[in-house]
């Protein structure tokens, strides 16, 4: 495993785009573009904390603004509001997947997790290219990392506080139907408090999909990223270095065989703000990224 970049506060939402890595750094309030050599080529500041990122067909960057629950668009050096999700989400906005038609699927925590609020289920929201908003699924337990299969027909989302990957069929208009469990990864925790939802054996976080439609999914509580086959069997596992946590991953690189890991000592927001230790690591995999997204 090779270190690509370090000195961040907490990395999330990694993407491979245009021959470079893009990643959000939560508490520095920056989206960073990082070259293959590990150099910062560009930054975009998001005052209310960046998270999920993606790209429209015209190349514009979309980025989740977590705290005010907006989707921002960065184009020609300007940052503008693409959509306001505050009326249809129940907590900080989080990860996002933008499909080939420019439709963004956006998750959220569902409750004030950092303020210690009682857990609440929530929505997955679709934002169309014109900025219009639709709720495409509800009653989800923290919809987080999201992928779409190579045929473009299935969306898979990690429910971080339910220990599962949940799948939907994507209709032509972008709506989601035929909800089902794609992979049961561990013990579903009690839905009572912030303490009980951590009583699980797998907390699926950021995801990536490869050319065989297997999903690499970070386990936020156990310092690993696993390759999961359709049906739920774990067929490979990569541990984070130093015994740290890994919270998101992405496939990319010149040959598509680099698995990027977002690594930090923990996800304690106070500690991560105080000490910039987060890092990005690269691990070579056998099966490359394919036609699936991201």
Secondary structure, 3 states (H helix, E strand, C coil): CEEEEEEECCEEEEEEECCEEEEEEHHHCEEEEECCCCCEEEEEECCCCEEEEEECCCCCEEEEECCCCEEEEEECCEEEEEEECCCCCCCCEEEEEECCCCCEEEEECCCCHHHCCCCCCEEEEEECCCCCEEEEEEEECCEEEEEECCCCCEEEEEECCCCEEEEEEECCCCCEEEEEEEEECCCCCCCCCCCHHHCCCCCEEEEEEECCCCEEEEECCCCEEEEECCCCCEEEEEECHHHCEEEEEEEECCCCCEEEEEEECCCCHHHHHHCCCEEEEEEECCCCECCCEC
